[in-house]
């Protein structure tokens, strides 16, 4: 059953009939299994959900003995409670024709996000709030709308937390938020932008959901590491003794829609290190040009070394401490 439905209940009130009852040694003439009684029926309207147990009690005075007889019984009406739920989806405009989960952009670009909040439950939601957290590589850039109407968020957290109070959402109601952000991070960064929505229902119960959209920053970036024999891996730092040999790795990475060519890499050694040969580019032997003091190394790579989107060029070489 559900709220507003009408249910019918039946009460059977058993009574003690005198027919066939004798005093002393009299015998009953009522056939075994025969039941006498009164029926009471009435209607009730369902006004709340849950397990509704209806109890009836009957009492009667027994003829001659003066005893009061009683009994009780129950009938249960189960009414499923409506389930609250909320859903949020986050998208970023791809710059041309559609909303996507992730896109590539350049430093300085403005990207537009869309947040879609839906009451997917069976009950009205109150105090619906959407909180969007920008990554360090994004800055809020205004032009926010809610269902197409300009609506600036409440901004906190040093400009990184954007809050919209959406009020009440009816069942199946959808609210769409859009806003701009400027890409300020370094190339090769991955910016995961999070939105969280919460809503209240009766009795203090809350529902929530979250989603993300990702912006990758185009461009070229580099990473230099040194081999550590103890951990058997490339690290940011290692410790070796004087006269020992150490191997370095330089990774040149490119993210973008075009081609990276005429790649030139310069490495400057500190006073305590000397170049020790065995340089390679992508695994092939490729000795650098070396300055007269032996401290500056150049790789002016030929046209055969080019990088396309998401490709990496790797240079390795040895040095003595």
PABA-81303 format. One line per field, with one value per residue (C-alpha): residue in one letter; x, y, z; residue number from 1. Coordinates in steps of 0.1 Angstrom, whole numbers, plus 5000, padded with zeros to 4 digits. Last residue first. Layout:
<lobas>
resn = a; ...
u = X; ...
v = Y; ...
w = Z; ...
resi = NUM; ...
</lobas>
This chain:
<lobas>
resn = x; x; x; x; x; x; x; x; x; x; x; x; x; x; x; x; x; x; x; x; x; x; x; x; x; x; x; x; x; x; x; x; x; x; x; x; x; x; x; x; x; x; x; x; x; x; x; x; x; x; x; x; x; x; x; x; x; x; x; x; x; x; x; x; x; x; x; x; x; x; x; x; x; x; x; x; x; x; x; x; x; x; x; x; x; x; x; x; x; x; x; x; x; x; x; x; x; x; x; x; x; x; x; x; x; x; x; x; x; x; x; x; x; x; x; x; x; x; x; x; x; x; x; x; x; x; x; x; x; x; x; x; x; x; x; x; x; x; x; x; x; x; x; x; x; x; x; x; x; x; x; x; x; x; x; x; x; x; x; x; x; x; x; x; x; x; x; x; x; x; x; x; x; x; x; x; x; x; x; x; x; x; x; x; x; x; x; x; x; x; x; x; x; x; x; x; x; x; x; x; x; x; x; x; x; x; x; x; x; x; x; x; x; x; x; x; x; x; x; x; x; x; x; x; x; x; x; x; x; x; x; x; x; x; x; x; x; x; x; x; x; x; x; x; x; x; x; x; x; x; x; x; x; x; x; x; x; x; x; x; x; x; x; x; x; x; x; x; x; x; x; x; x; x; x; x; x; x; x; x; x; x; x; x; x; x; x; x; x; x; x; x; x; x; x; x; x; x; x; x; x; x; x; x; x; x; x; x; x; x; x; x; x; x; x; x; x; x; x; x; x
u = 5813; 5814; 5786; 5766; 5740; 5703; 5679; 5643; 5617; 5581; 5549; 5515; 5506; 5534; 5571; 5599; 5634; 5642; 5647; 5680; 5684; 5706; 5717; 5739; 5760; 5775; 5801; 5830; 5849; 5852; 5815; 5803; 5782; 5761; 5768; 5739; 5738; 5703; 5679; 5655; 5684; 5716; 5747; 5774; 5799; 5812; 5804; 5820; 5803; 5814; 5813; 5776; 5766; 5745; 5722; 5709; 5682; 5672; 5643; 5640; 5605; 5572; 5542; 5506; 5475; 5492; 5509; 5547; 5571; 5609; 5624; 5659; 5676; 5708; 5733; 5759; 5795; 5815; 5847; 5834; 5806; 5770; 5737; 5704; 5678; 5647; 5646; 5647; 5646; 5666; 5659; 5696; 5710; 5694; 5692; 5689; 5659; 5651; 5616; 5607; 5575; 5561; 5526; 5490; 5472; 5448; 5414; 5394; 5357; 5346; 5314; 5298; 5266; 5247; 5216; 5209; 5185; 5175; 5141; 5127; 5150; 5181; 5203; 5240; 5259; 5297; 5317; 5353; 5378; 5407; 5434; 5462; 5494; 5515; 5521; 5520; 5488; 5468; 5438; 5410; 5376; 5341; 5307; 5276; 5249; 5219; 5191; 5168; 5135; 5127; 5110; 5109; 5141; 5141; 5168; 5197; 5224; 5254; 5289; 5323; 5355; 5389; 5388; 5410; 5387; 5355; 5333; 5295; 5284; 5273; 5239; 5232; 5200; 5204; 5192; 5218; 5245; 5281; 5299; 5328; 5365; 5373; 5409; 5423; 5457; 5453; 5422; 5388; 5363; 5326; 5299; 5263; 5237; 5201; 5184; 5153; 5146; 5111; 5105; 5108; 5145; 5163; 5164; 5188; 5219; 5237; 5270; 5286; 5321; 5336; 5373; 5393; 5427; 5458; 5478; 5467; 5437; 5431; 5397; 5380; 5345; 5330; 5304; 5301; 5308; 5340; 5359; 5355; 5331; 5336; 5312; 5300; 5271; 5251; 5225; 5202; 5182; 5154; 5134; 5096; 5086; 5069; 5036; 5030; 4995; 4994; 4963; 4963; 4944; 4929; 4909; 4886; 4862; 4848; 4834; 4799; 4794; 4758; 4763; 4798; 4806; 4824; 4857; 4873; 4907; 4919; 4954; 4965; 5002; 5015; 5049; 5063; 5048; 5023; 4987; 4970; 4933; 4911; 4879; 4856; 4843; 4828; 4817; 4797; 4802; 4791; 4815; 4805; 4834; 4816; 4779; 4759; 4737; 4755; 4747; 4729; 4742; 4740; 4724; 4719; 4733; 4718; 4711; 4726; 4749; 4783; 4795; 4826; 4834; 4850; 4868; 4874; 4897; 4894; 4922; 4922; 4952; 4965; 5000; 5010; 5000
v = 5120; 5105; 5110; 5087; 5095; 5089; 5108; 5098; 5113; 5109; 5109; 5120; 5140; 5139; 5141; 5144; 5129; 5121; 5159; 5158; 5165; 5193; 5175; 5198; 5191; 5218; 5210; 5197; 5230; 5233; 5227; 5193; 5183; 5153; 5116; 5097; 5059; 5046; 5038; 5066; 5090; 5075; 5088; 5063; 5090; 5099; 5136; 5150; 5158; 5178; 5211; 5208; 5195; 5216; 5198; 5214; 5198; 5209; 5194; 5207; 5191; 5190; 5182; 5194; 5185; 5187; 5169; 5166; 5150; 5152; 5127; 5131; 5102; 5103; 5075; 5076; 5065; 5063; 5083; 5100; 5079; 5079; 5092; 5095; 5121; 5126; 5088; 5062; 5027; 4998; 5009; 5006; 5012; 5046; 5059; 5097; 5116; 5146; 5154; 5177; 5195; 5204; 5218; 5209; 5210; 5182; 5192; 5165; 5164; 5149; 5136; 5135; 5124; 5131; 5122; 5134; 5122; 5148; 5133; 5143; 5148; 5170; 5174; 5172; 5178; 5174; 5187; 5178; 5191; 5168; 5189; 5170; 5190; 5183; 5221; 5242; 5254; 5286; 5273; 5298; 5287; 5293; 5284; 5263; 5249; 5228; 5219; 5189; 5180; 5143; 5145; 5182; 5200; 5226; 5252; 5254; 5268; 5272; 5269; 5275; 5265; 5275; 5313; 5312; 5286; 5306; 5318; 5319; 5312; 5337; 5332; 5344; 5325; 5297; 5270; 5282; 5304; 5313; 5338; 5341; 5331; 5307; 5298; 5264; 5247; 5245; 5223; 5238; 5225; 5227; 5226; 5220; 5224; 5212; 5225; 5203; 5172; 5161; 5123; 5094; 5097; 5108; 5145; 5156; 5179; 5186; 5205; 5221; 5234; 5260; 5263; 5295; 5290; 5307; 5275; 5253; 5229; 5191; 5177; 5153; 5141; 5156; 5182; 5187; 5207; 5227; 5237; 5203; 5217; 5202; 5179; 5171; 5147; 5148; 5124; 5126; 5099; 5097; 5064; 5066; 5045; 5012; 5009; 4976; 4972; 4948; 4932; 4924; 4903; 4904; 4884; 4888; 4870; 4886; 4860; 4863; 4826; 4828; 4843; 4852; 4890; 4902; 4918; 4924; 4939; 4951; 4961; 4977; 4973; 4999; 4990; 5020; 5049; 5075; 5086; 5054; 5059; 5036; 5018; 4998; 4963; 4947; 4911; 4893; 4857; 4821; 4793; 4757; 4733; 4707; 4708; 4728; 4705; 4711; 4686; 4691; 4673; 4702; 4731; 4727; 4746; 4737; 4773; 4796; 4815; 4828; 4856; 4859; 4894; 4891; 4923; 4931; 4959; 4977; 4997; 5031; 5044; 5079; 5069; 5036; 5000
w = 4917; 4882; 4857; 4834; 4807; 4799; 4776; 4772; 4748; 4758; 4737; 4750; 4718; 4692; 4698; 4672; 4670; 4634; 4628; 4646; 4683; 4696; 4728; 4748; 4779; 4802; 4829; 4808; 4811; 4773; 4769; 4758; 4727; 4736; 4728; 4713; 4717; 4711; 4740; 4735; 4734; 4750; 4768; 4777; 4787; 4821; 4826; 4857; 4890; 4921; 4903; 4894; 4859; 4836; 4812; 4779; 4758; 4723; 4704; 4669; 4668; 4688; 4667; 4670; 4691; 4725; 4753; 4752; 4776; 4778; 4803; 4815; 4832; 4852; 4860; 4889; 4890; 4922; 4928; 4959; 4975; 4965; 4979; 4959; 4951; 4929; 4924; 4896; 4909; 4924; 4959; 4970; 4936; 4932; 4896; 4892; 4880; 4857; 4845; 4817; 4804; 4770; 4765; 4770; 4804; 4811; 4824; 4842; 4852; 4885; 4902; 4936; 4954; 4986; 5006; 5042; 5069; 5094; 5102; 5068; 5038; 5033; 5003; 4994; 4962; 4956; 4926; 4920; 4893; 4885; 4870; 4854; 4849; 4818; 4812; 4843; 4859; 4853; 4832; 4836; 4849; 4835; 4850; 4843; 4867; 4855; 4878; 4872; 4889; 4888; 4923; 4934; 4943; 4971; 4977; 4952; 4974; 4951; 4965; 4948; 4966; 4951; 4956; 4987; 5003; 4997; 4969; 4972; 4936; 4910; 4894; 4859; 4848; 4823; 4846; 4872; 4855; 4862; 4840; 4865; 4858; 4888; 4888; 4878; 4883; 4920; 4916; 4918; 4944; 4935; 4962; 4952; 4979; 4981; 5012; 5007; 4986; 4976; 4977; 4953; 4944; 4913; 4922; 4895; 4896; 4863; 4866; 4835; 4832; 4808; 4800; 4796; 4782; 4798; 4800; 4771; 4772; 4769; 4777; 4802; 4809; 4778; 4768; 4730; 4699; 4697; 4729; 4746; 4772; 4806; 4823; 4858; 4867; 4900; 4913; 4943; 4962; 4987; 4989; 4994; 5024; 5016; 5034; 5052; 5067; 5096; 5112; 5149; 5174; 5208; 5232; 5262; 5285; 5316; 5339; 5353; 5353; 5343; 5309; 5301; 5299; 5268; 5258; 5224; 5216; 5182; 5172; 5139; 5131; 5106; 5092; 5074; 5055; 5067; 5060; 5047; 5050; 5070; 5062; 5085; 5089; 5120; 5118; 5144; 5155; 5154; 5144; 5136; 5137; 5158; 5152; 5177; 5199; 5231; 5259; 5292; 5322; 5346; 5327; 5289; 5260; 5226; 5217; 5244; 5219; 5231; 5209; 5187; 5174; 5140; 5130; 5093; 5080; 5047; 5032; 5015; 4997; 5004; 5012; 4996; 5000
resi = 321; 320; 319; 318; 317; 316; 315; 314; 313; 312; 311; 310; 309; 308; 307; 306; 305; 304; 303; 302; 301; 300; 299; 298; 297; 296; 295; 294; 293; 292; 291; 290; 289; 288; 287; 286; 285; 284; 283; 282; 281; 280; 279; 278; 277; 276; 275; 274; 273; 272; 271; 270; 269; 268; 267; 266; 265; 264; 263; 262; 261; 260; 259; 258; 257; 256; 255; 254; 253; 252; 251; 250; 249; 248; 247; 246; 245; 244; 243; 242; 241; 240; 239; 238; 237; 236; 235; 234; 233; 232; 231; 230; 229; 228; 227; 226; 225; 224; 223; 222; 221; 220; 219; 218; 217; 216; 215; 214; 213; 212; 211; 210; 209; 208; 207; 206; 205; 204; 203; 202; 201; 200; 199; 198; 197; 196; 195; 194; 193; 192; 191; 190; 189; 188; 187; 186; 185; 184; 183; 182; 181; 180; 179; 178; 177; 176; 175; 174; 173; 172; 171; 170; 169; 168; 167; 166; 165; 164; 163; 162; 161; 160; 159; 158; 157; 156; 155; 154; 153; 152; 151; 150; 149; 148; 147; 146; 145; 144; 143; 142; 141; 140; 139; 138; 137; 136; 135; 134; 133; 132; 131; 130; 129; 128; 127; 126; 125; 124; 123; 122; 121; 120; 119; 118; 117; 116; 115; 114; 113; 112; 111; 110; 109; 108; 107; 106; 105; 104; 103; 102; 101; 100; 99; 98; 97; 96; 95; 94; 93; 92; 91; 90; 89; 88; 87; 86; 85; 84; 83; 82; 81; 80; 79; 78; 77; 76; 75; 74; 73; 72; 71; 70; 69; 68; 67; 66; 65; 64; 63; 62; 61; 60; 59; 58; 57; 56; 55; 54; 53; 52; 51; 50; 49; 48; 47; 46; 45; 44; 43; 42; 41; 40; 39; 38; 37; 36; 35; 34; 33; 32; 31; 30; 29; 28; 27; 26; 25; 24; 23; 22; 21; 20; 19; 18; 17; 16; 15; 14; 13; 12; 11; 10; 9; 8; 7; 6; 5; 4; 3; 2; 1
</lobas>
